[in-house]
Amino acid sequence: MKGIKKVLIYGLLVLAMSFVCQPAFSAEKININTAPIEQLVELKGVGEKTAQHIIEYREKKKFETVDELIKVRGIGEKTLAKIRDQITVTG
């Protein structure tokens, strides 16, 4: 009976870790120079208005770095920190 408990506990631990580690295995990064509004709003902290501001910015000037996103109205340091690992300017 103790062996079964250990197996169940380890199984639950592995299952829990798979949920915690899920962002590490997420899909490709979103290119802020080419992504449509539907993709941009998937980013944590980015709503439709902010996504539209990103599109308006890139229509005037292509993003050269991810850090440049801070120049967009509605994107602050905290939001950039949340989404930095989900975005790119290449590819």
C-alpha positions as CSV (number, residue, x, y, z in Angstrom):
1,M,0.0,0.0,0.0
2,K,2.9,2.4,0.8
3,G,4.3,1.8,-2.7
4,I,1.1,2.8,-4.3
5,K,0.9,6.0,-2.2
6,K,4.5,6.9,-3.3
7,V,3.6,6.3,-7.0
8,L,0.5,8.5,-6.7
9,I,2.3,11.3,-4.9
10,Y,5.1,11.3,-7.5
11,G,2.5,11.2,-10.3
12,L,0.7,14.1,-8.8
13,L,4.0,16.0,-8.4
14,V,4.9,15.4,-12.1
15,L,1.5,16.5,-13.2
16,A,1.6,19.7,-11.1
17,M,5.1,20.5,-12.4
18,S,3.9,20.2,-16.0
19,F,1.3,22.9,-15.3
20,V,3.9,25.2,-13.6
21,C,6.4,24.7,-16.4
22,Q,4.0,25.1,-19.2
23,P,5.1,28.6,-20.3
24,A,8.6,27.2,-20.9
25,F,7.1,24.9,-23.6
26,S,4.8,27.5,-25.2
27,A,4.5,28.2,-28.9
28,E,6.8,30.4,-30.9
29,K,7.4,34.0,-29.9
30,I,5.1,36.7,-31.2
31,N,6.8,39.1,-33.7
32,I,5.7,42.6,-32.7
33,N,6.6,43.8,-36.1
34,T,4.2,41.5,-38.0
35,A,1.7,40.1,-35.6
36,P,-2.0,40.9,-36.2
37,I,-4.1,42.4,-33.4
38,E,-5.5,38.9,-32.6
39,Q,-2.0,37.7,-31.6
40,L,-1.0,40.8,-29.8
41,V,-4.0,40.7,-27.4
42,E,-2.9,37.2,-26.4
43,L,0.0,38.8,-24.5
44,K,-0.5,39.3,-20.8
45,G,-1.5,42.9,-20.1
46,V,-2.1,43.8,-23.7
47,G,-5.7,44.7,-24.6
48,E,-7.1,45.8,-27.9
49,K,-6.2,49.5,-27.4
50,T,-2.6,48.7,-26.6
51,A,-2.4,46.3,-29.4
52,Q,-3.6,48.9,-31.8
53,H,-1.0,51.4,-30.4
54,I,1.7,48.7,-31.1
55,I,0.4,48.4,-34.7
56,E,0.3,52.2,-35.2
57,Y,3.9,52.6,-33.8
58,R,5.3,49.9,-36.1
59,E,3.5,51.5,-39.1
60,K,5.7,54.6,-38.6
61,K,8.9,52.8,-37.4
62,K,9.7,49.2,-37.3
63,F,10.8,47.9,-33.9
64,E,14.5,47.2,-33.8
65,T,14.6,45.8,-30.3
66,V,12.0,44.4,-27.8
67,D,13.0,47.2,-25.4
68,E,11.7,49.8,-27.9
69,L,8.2,48.5,-27.0
70,I,8.3,50.8,-23.9
71,K,7.8,53.8,-26.2
72,V,4.3,52.6,-27.1
73,R,1.4,54.1,-25.1
74,G,0.0,51.6,-22.7
75,I,3.3,49.6,-22.3
76,G,5.2,50.2,-19.1
77,E,8.2,48.5,-17.5
78,K,6.0,46.0,-15.7
79,T,4.1,45.0,-18.8
80,L,7.3,44.7,-20.8
81,A,8.8,42.5,-18.1
82,K,5.7,40.2,-18.2
83,I,5.8,39.7,-22.0
84,R,9.5,40.0,-22.8
85,D,10.0,36.2,-23.1
86,Q,7.0,35.9,-25.4
87,I,7.9,38.5,-28.0
88,T,10.5,39.1,-30.7
89,V,11.3,41.6,-33.4
90,T,12.7,39.1,-35.9
91,G,11.6,35.9,-37.6
